[in-house]
Amino acid sequence: MNKQIPAPLISILADAISSLETHATMDSLFLYSNAPGEPPEGSKSSKAQTWLRRINNEADNPLSVVCLLYTSPSPRDKRQS
């Protein structure tokens, strides 16, 4: 089974994450999800795409990292409570 994140999903996730998160909460979200490496530079959309591609290249199971991204509580959620 291919465990890579499909390119269309990377695009959709990057758009969604960059729309919902600040730079700081995005960094926190990816770090919480065990995304490899330090936060990339650039716009939020570029940062999200770069990090998702890095997950594909460096993580043992990229889809498990995406699952953590999707299910992890965002610092944004705590502010809305």
Contacts in CASP RR format, 6 or more apart in sequence:
PFRMAT RR
TARGET T0000
AUTHOR 0000-0000-0000
METHOD contacts of the structure
MODEL  1
MNKQIPAPLISILADAISSLETHATMDSLFLYSNAPGEPPEGSKSSKAQT
WLRRINNEADNPLSVVCLLYTSPSPRDKRQS
3 61 0 8 1.000
3 62 0 8 1.000
3 63 0 8 1.000
4 56 0 8 1.000
4 62 0 8 1.000
4 63 0 8 1.000
5 13 0 8 1.000
5 52 0 8 1.000
5 55 0 8 1.000
5 56 0 8 1.000
5 62 0 8 1.000
5 63 0 8 1.000
5 66 0 8 1.000
9 66 0 8 1.000
10 49 0 8 1.000
10 52 0 8 1.000
10 53 0 8 1.000
10 56 0 8 1.000
11 49 0 8 1.000
13 48 0 8 1.000
13 52 0 8 1.000
13 66 0 8 1.000
13 69 0 8 1.000
14 45 0 8 1.000
14 48 0 8 1.000
14 49 0 8 1.000
14 52 0 8 1.000
15 45 0 8 1.000
17 26 0 8 1.000
17 29 0 8 1.000
17 44 0 8 1.000
17 48 0 8 1.000
17 69 0 8 1.000
18 26 0 8 1.000
18 43 0 8 1.000
18 44 0 8 1.000
18 45 0 8 1.000
18 47 0 8 1.000
18 48 0 8 1.000
20 74 0 8 1.000
20 76 0 8 1.000
21 29 0 8 1.000
21 44 0 8 1.000
21 74 0 8 1.000
21 76 0 8 1.000
22 44 0 8 1.000
22 76 0 8 1.000
23 39 0 8 1.000
23 44 0 8 1.000
23 47 0 8 1.000
24 75 0 8 1.000
25 74 0 8 1.000
25 75 0 8 1.000
25 76 0 8 1.000
26 39 0 8 1.000
26 44 0 8 1.000
26 47 0 8 1.000
26 48 0 8 1.000
27 39 0 8 1.000
28 74 0 8 1.000
28 75 0 8 1.000
29 69 0 8 1.000
29 72 0 8 1.000
29 74 0 8 1.000
29 75 0 8 1.000
30 39 0 8 1.000
30 51 0 8 1.000
30 69 0 8 1.000
31 39 0 8 1.000
32 68 0 8 1.000
32 72 0 8 1.000
33 65 0 8 1.000
33 66 0 8 1.000
33 68 0 8 1.000
33 69 0 8 1.000
33 72 0 8 1.000
34 59 0 8 1.000
34 65 0 8 1.000
34 68 0 8 1.000
35 51 0 8 1.000
35 54 0 8 1.000
35 55 0 8 1.000
35 59 0 8 1.000
35 65 0 8 1.000
35 69 0 8 1.000
36 54 0 8 1.000
36 55 0 8 1.000
36 58 0 8 1.000
36 59 0 8 1.000
37 54 0 8 1.000
37 58 0 8 1.000
39 47 0 8 1.000
39 51 0 8 1.000
40 46 0 8 1.000
40 47 0 8 1.000
40 50 0 8 1.000
40 51 0 8 1.000
40 54 0 8 1.000
41 47 0 8 1.000
52 66 0 8 1.000
55 62 0 8 1.000
55 65 0 8 1.000
55 66 0 8 1.000
56 62 0 8 1.000
59 65 0 8 1.000
END
